[in-house]
Amino acid sequence: MSEGTKTKESKIARFFKGVQAEFRKIIWPDRDAIIRETLAVVVISVIVGVIIALLDFGFQNLIDVLTTFTLS
């Protein structure tokens, strides 16, 4: 092997060893935490969706009123 190939392989090997070391540091959440956080995301998403739908409905009605308004 040439010197350049050894350096490249050692960089790749160090990278993956670093990745493996970082994965060992991860503290994975327990089942209850995952359920609580998932529920929070779903509830907030539904609330934001309803707010956006109401704003869309209101703006659409306002635009309809403004575009159908005629001066007699």
N, C-alpha and C positions, 0 to 999 in steps of 0.2 A: 504494500500500500504506500501511496505517496504521502508526504507530510500534510498536504492540503486535505486529503481524504480523512486522515486521522483527526485533524482539527474539526472538520465538519461533523464527523461521527461523534466526537466527544461533546461538541456543542449540542447536538440533538439529544444525546444520552443525558447530559446535564439538564436540559430543558424538561425531559420527561421525568427525571428523578425529582425535579422541583415541583412539577405538576402533581406527582404522586405524594410528595410531602405536604403540599397544600391541601390535597383531598383528605389526608389524615386529620387535618386540623378542623375540618368542617363538623359543626354540631348540627345534626339533622333534627328537625322538629318532630315531636311525637304526633301521634294520630289526632289527639284532641286539638292540638294547636293548628294542624293543617285544616281540620274541619271548621274551626272558628274563623280562621283567616279566609278560607274559601267562602264561607257564608257571608262574611263582611264584604268581600269583593262583589259577590252576586247581589247583595242588598243595595250597595252603593251604586252598582251599575244600573240596576232597575230604577232607582230613584233618579239618577242623572238622565236616564232614558226618558222617564216620564216628564221631567222638567223640560228637556229638549223638545219632546213631542208637543207639550203645551205651548211653548214659545213658538214653535213652527205653526201650530194651529192658529194662534193669535195673530202672528205676522201675516199669515196667508189671508185671514179674514180682513185684516186692515188693508192689505193690498187690494183685495177684491172690492172693498168699499171705495177706496180711492180711485180705482180704475173704472168703476161703474158710475161714479159721481158725475153728473152733468149739470151745467148751468142752463136754466130755462130762460 
